[in-house]
Amino acid sequence: MSEIRINILKAELNEQVLLRGLAQNDSQAVEALYKSHFPVIQHFVENNNGSFDDARDIFQEAMIALYEKVQLDSFVLTCQIKTYLFSICKHLWLKRLQQMGKYSNPLSSEEESVSVQEDLEVMEKKDAAFAIMDRALNSLGEPCKSLLEGYYLNKKGMQELANQFGYTNADNAKNQKYKCLMRLKKLFFTQYNIGD
Amino acid sequence: MEDIQLLEAIEKYLSGEMSAQERSDFEALRKKTSEIDQMVVEHTLFLQQIEWYAQRKNFNQQSQNTFNELLAEGEWTANDEQSTQFKIIQLWSKYKKVTAIAASVGGFIALFTSFLVMYLSPSLNGTQLMQLSKAVEVIKKNQQVQGHILNEVKTKIPENAKLISGGSGFLIDTKGFIITNAHVLKGNSAIVINSKGQELKANIVYADMNSDIALLEIKDEDFKQPKSIPYTIRKKISDLGEEIFTLGYPRNDNDIVYSKGYLSALTGYNGDSGTYQIQIGANPGNSGAPIFNNQAELIGIISTRQRQTEGVAFAVKASKIIDVMESLKEKEATKDMVIKLPKSSVISNSARKAQLDRIKDYMYSIRSFN
């Protein structure tokens, strides 16, 4: 094999390692992705009517898109990470510019991009579901919110939660958890069915 | 009660915690009763949704932290960062611009996240300092889906408002004047939340980025004026090594948190004479929280934290509050405002627990939004 070919393979392997790390919330992988790809997005957004904060927000959304994509069993990335992140960011930024009435076509950039339309649609649906869940959780009040977050987000056991919230035993905590869960489900589904 | 048992059974069934016997009984029941079958399907969907929610929320946090750490380490600098000595108004207009971008992405609801913005502190070596204002998740409250509005939401933050920043603050006049850090107020409006979780509307009266002190005035008919304030403001310089404590709202659940420490230097970062260096467990969200000595005299306001060194924080000296109050008397917009700083401390000899008990009702969590 030629040296060039070997280097290409190495780069591909490196990308695979990064993506696997990302799928598992590996902090080094997340950091590496930020370090190598954020500057391009910062440059792009700042050169197209945006601020540093805009770049940060847009990039964060793209990272979430990539993160959620690598979680899927059916995950395949048909381009470089760099190209994927850039394509997502470009679309999101274009959309925001349009909403601000600042749209100026074409966006100036020399970066390569691919079609990510399908992924963006998936993301929009997930955004909506996320917002509904978030609002439902936030309107529960305490201790329900923290109890359910402890269980479903932080994956704490019932005994630990019982200690934290001062229930006499795990069964009491569990009972309270189910009461809260019923309320949460009710709140969630009032909104979710409409949106779907 | 029955519903709860059913839900518990469904969760057990779905998570594979049932014994073989229970499982086959449950499956028989499920086949026979279409309502139960429907509930199982619905709960499967719900569990998947909450798992996605959890994943995104946790990853979001992780990714924000990574960004903030890299930013603090100087991995990137913002080309459009305000450099130095700018008036807060200009900062606000910058954030207004960001808010304008926040509009619905396609669907009927959109959600945007924003993270902790770390300001490079004006006259200081910014990369090493991180201001302690809370990372605020920005949620666009856009509720009118065919008239279905969740009636359990009772917030005083207006609909469609975007939360920008948050921190802690404390009452300095019974009429409802609150002191906090200027950098806590990055939005153009604010609400304050008392230790009982009650939200109150507040006006931003004054914010000085130089001294990092801001003044809010509660303007809400629900506000009950207290008769007096239990602590006083110490005008004199405090002693090195003096024991100190603070109460603030570093956590998102809005629980008040107590920490104690000591005064570790009479000057702040790079010898800044306007601040103290303190050794205390300060977290984001502690920004704007008061620092008291053992006599419950207010000696400073927590402001910035040095990166990498756990427990080292800085506090704006209390004398700066007095300076700010003096300067307000000379300003056209505020010269008629009568602010009476508390003169005496009634809890100076009380035990710590009693002090905290009195003080906590005068501590507020601050949320700033556009």
HADDOCK unambig.tbl for C-alpha pairs under 7 A between the chains (distance, minus, plus):
assign (segid A and resid 30 and name CA) (segid B and resid 63 and name CA) 6.82 0.50 0.50
assign (segid A and resid 31 and name CA) (segid B and resid 66 and name CA) 6.01 0.50 0.50
assign (segid A and resid 51 and name CA) (segid B and resid 80 and name CA) 6.51 0.50 0.50
assign (segid A and resid 52 and name CA) (segid B and resid 78 and name CA) 5.38 0.50 0.50
assign (segid A and resid 52 and name CA) (segid B and resid 80 and name CA) 6.68 0.50 0.50
assign (segid A and resid 57 and name CA) (segid B and resid 113 and name CA) 6.92 0.50 0.50
assign (segid A and resid 57 and name CA) (segid B and resid 114 and name CA) 6.00 0.50 0.50
assign (segid A and resid 96 and name CA) (segid B and resid 101 and name CA) 5.79 0.50 0.50
assign (segid A and resid 99 and name CA) (segid B and resid 101 and name CA) 6.70 0.50 0.50
assign (segid A and resid 99 and name CA) (segid B and resid 103 and name CA) 6.91 0.50 0.50
assign (segid A and resid 100 and name CA) (segid B and resid 100 and name CA) 6.58 0.50 0.50
assign (segid A and resid 100 and name CA) (segid B and resid 101 and name CA) 5.79 0.50 0.50
assign (segid A and resid 124 and name CA) (segid B and resid 107 and name CA) 6.80 0.50 0.50
assign (segid A and resid 127 and name CA) (segid B and resid 110 and name CA) 6.17 0.50 0.50
assign (segid A and resid 127 and name CA) (segid B and resid 111 and name CA) 6.15 0.50 0.50
assign (segid A and resid 128 and name CA) (segid B and resid 109 and name CA) 5.52 0.50 0.50
assign (segid A and resid 128 and name CA) (segid B and resid 110 and name CA) 5.89 0.50 0.50
assign (segid A and resid 130 and name CA) (segid B and resid 53 and name CA) 5.70 0.50 0.50
assign (segid A and resid 131 and name CA) (segid B and resid 110 and name CA) 6.93 0.50 0.50
assign (segid A and resid 131 and name CA) (segid B and resid 111 and name CA) 5.96 0.50 0.50
assign (segid A and resid 139 and name CA) (segid B and resid 152 and name CA) 5.64 0.50 0.50
assign (segid A and resid 139 and name CA) (segid B and resid 153 and name CA) 5.25 0.50 0.50
assign (segid A and resid 152 and name CA) (segid B and resid 54 and name CA) 6.79 0.50 0.50
assign (segid A and resid 153 and name CA) (segid B and resid 54 and name CA) 4.81 0.50 0.50
assign (segid A and resid 178 and name CA) (segid B and resid 4 and name CA) 6.01 0.50 0.50
assign (segid A and resid 179 and name CA) (segid B and resid 4 and name CA) 6.70 0.50 0.50
